[in-house]
Every structure is written in structure tokens, then in C-alpha cells.
């Protein structure tokens, strides 16, 4: 390291330490991640715009509860397969057969999760009126980064 360009090594180390200390509060001040919405969060986020009756809410809750054990099992399998994929990719050198098998497992997991989502969606649609079904379809087809109608993306003060 040249001392003419940067000064003494102690000065450089002190400057780096000062930068790290100054940045620490900014890193700690970041908001915590939102809690996981659950396995059916994509559908549930749209419920507030549907005007559900108490009977409909109970019926939908029953659909969710019936599918919950399968959703939890699929989630656990997906997480295990994702960890296996990561481990296969981190090997030096990665075994193409192992990586390919892990990728196929993840694809199967995603397809099973999608089939469960469709099963739950069908169960929910059976409870809704045609007008509510149209609202739900519009909400589910909306871009993912846009909040559902009636939900502001601005923080409330």
C-alpha cells in the first residue's frame, strides 16, 4: 500500500471505522419486514373490498382451514427442496445431475402449490356472489406491486 496517496494505514483504518459507525444507525433504522401473509395471502388481501357477510366469512375460513395442513406440508417441502438446490449449487464444482434433479423438485413443488391455490380459489368462488367474484378476479389480476382498491400505499400518520 502506498502511503503517499492515502496517508498512513492507521488513518485509512480510522476513516473506515468512522464510516461504519456513521452508517450503523441508518442500517438499524430500516423498517422490519412485514409479517408473512400466510399461504393464501394473495386471495385474503382482496377480501376487504368484497363486502363479505358473516356467513361468507365463516365459509371462507372453513375453506382456508381445510387447506391449511396441505399448504403447510407443501411449504415445508418447498423450503427443504430450495435448501437442497442451494447446497447443490454451492458445491465446487456443482454436479449438473444433482442441480437438475433439485430444479425439477422445485418445479414440482411450485406446481403443487399452484394447484392448491386454484383449489382454494375455487372453494372461495363458490361462496361468493357473481358481483363479488368479478371484484375478486379483478383484484387477483391487478399488478402485484399495486395495493388492492381501498388500501392506500401511503403510510398513515
MODELLER restraints for C-alpha pairs under 7 A, 6 or more apart:
rsr = mdl.restraints
at = mdl.atoms
rsr.add(forms.Gaussian(group=physical.xy_distance, feature=features.Distance(at['CA:39:A'], at['CA:71:A']), mean=6.36, stdev=0.5))
rsr.add(forms.Gaussian(group=physical.xy_distance, feature=features.Distance(at['CA:46:A'], at['CA:136:A']), mean=6.39, stdev=0.5))
rsr.add(forms.Gaussian(group=physical.xy_distance, feature=features.Distance(at['CA:46:A'], at['CA:139:A']), mean=6.10, stdev=0.5))
rsr.add(forms.Gaussian(group=physical.xy_distance, feature=features.Distance(at['CA:46:A'], at['CA:148:A']), mean=6.31, stdev=0.5))
rsr.add(forms.Gaussian(group=physical.xy_distance, feature=features.Distance(at['CA:49:A'], at['CA:149:A']), mean=6.84, stdev=0.5))
rsr.add(forms.Gaussian(group=physical.xy_distance, feature=features.Distance(at['CA:49:A'], at['CA:150:A']), mean=6.86, stdev=0.5))
rsr.add(forms.Gaussian(group=physical.xy_distance, feature=features.Distance(at['CA:50:A'], at['CA:132:A']), mean=5.54, stdev=0.5))
rsr.add(forms.Gaussian(group=physical.xy_distance, feature=features.Distance(at['CA:50:A'], at['CA:135:A']), mean=6.68, stdev=0.5))
rsr.add(forms.Gaussian(group=physical.xy_distance, feature=features.Distance(at['CA:56:A'], at['CA:127:A']), mean=6.21, stdev=0.5))
rsr.add(forms.Gaussian(group=physical.xy_distance, feature=features.Distance(at['CA:59:A'], at['CA:127:A']), mean=6.94, stdev=0.5))
rsr.add(forms.Gaussian(group=physical.xy_distance, feature=features.Distance(at['CA:60:A'], at['CA:124:A']), mean=5.78, stdev=0.5))
rsr.add(forms.Gaussian(group=physical.xy_distance, feature=features.Distance(at['CA:63:A'], at['CA:120:A']), mean=6.58, stdev=0.5))
rsr.add(forms.Gaussian(group=physical.xy_distance, feature=features.Distance(at['CA:63:A'], at['CA:123:A']), mean=6.27, stdev=0.5))
rsr.add(forms.Gaussian(group=physical.xy_distance, feature=features.Distance(at['CA:63:A'], at['CA:124:A']), mean=7.00, stdev=0.5))
rsr.add(forms.Gaussian(group=physical.xy_distance, feature=features.Distance(at['CA:64:A'], at['CA:120:A']), mean=6.95, stdev=0.5))
rsr.add(forms.Gaussian(group=physical.xy_distance, feature=features.Distance(at['CA:74:A'], at['CA:109:A']), mean=6.91, stdev=0.5))
rsr.add(forms.Gaussian(group=physical.xy_distance, feature=features.Distance(at['CA:74:A'], at['CA:113:A']), mean=6.58, stdev=0.5))
rsr.add(forms.Gaussian(group=physical.xy_distance, feature=features.Distance(at['CA:78:A'], at['CA:106:A']), mean=6.54, stdev=0.5))
rsr.add(forms.Gaussian(group=physical.xy_distance, feature=features.Distance(at['CA:78:A'], at['CA:109:A']), mean=5.76, stdev=0.5))
rsr.add(forms.Gaussian(group=physical.xy_distance, feature=features.Distance(at['CA:81:A'], at['CA:102:A']), mean=6.62, stdev=0.5))
rsr.add(forms.Gaussian(group=physical.xy_distance, feature=features.Distance(at['CA:81:A'], at['CA:105:A']), mean=6.64, stdev=0.5))
rsr.add(forms.Gaussian(group=physical.xy_distance, feature=features.Distance(at['CA:81:A'], at['CA:106:A']), mean=6.18, stdev=0.5))
rsr.add(forms.Gaussian(group=physical.xy_distance, feature=features.Distance(at['CA:82:A'], at['CA:106:A']), mean=6.74, stdev=0.5))
rsr.add(forms.Gaussian(group=physical.xy_distance, feature=features.Distance(at['CA:84:A'], at['CA:102:A']), mean=6.70, stdev=0.5))
rsr.add(forms.Gaussian(group=physical.xy_distance, feature=features.Distance(at['CA:85:A'], at['CA:99:A']), mean=6.27, stdev=0.5))
rsr.add(forms.Gaussian(group=physical.xy_distance, feature=features.Distance(at['CA:85:A'], at['CA:102:A']), mean=5.18, stdev=0.5))
rsr.add(forms.Gaussian(group=physical.xy_distance, feature=features.Distance(at['CA:85:A'], at['CA:103:A']), mean=6.80, stdev=0.5))
rsr.add(forms.Gaussian(group=physical.xy_distance, feature=features.Distance(at['CA:88:A'], at['CA:94:A']), mean=6.07, stdev=0.5))
rsr.add(forms.Gaussian(group=physical.xy_distance, feature=features.Distance(at['CA:88:A'], at['CA:95:A']), mean=6.99, stdev=0.5))
rsr.add(forms.Gaussian(group=physical.xy_distance, feature=features.Distance(at['CA:88:A'], at['CA:98:A']), mean=6.38, stdev=0.5))
rsr.add(forms.Gaussian(group=physical.xy_distance, feature=features.Distance(at['CA:88:A'], at['CA:99:A']), mean=5.66, stdev=0.5))
rsr.add(forms.Gaussian(group=physical.xy_distance, feature=features.Distance(at['CA:89:A'], at['CA:99:A']), mean=6.50, stdev=0.5))
rsr.add(forms.Gaussian(group=physical.xy_distance, feature=features.Distance(at['CA:125:A'], at['CA:133:A']), mean=6.11, stdev=0.5))
rsr.add(forms.Gaussian(group=physical.xy_distance, feature=features.Distance(at['CA:139:A'], at['CA:148:A']), mean=6.15, stdev=0.5))
rsr.add(forms.Gaussian(group=physical.xy_distance, feature=features.Distance(at['CA:147:A'], at['CA:153:A']), mean=6.32, stdev=0.5))
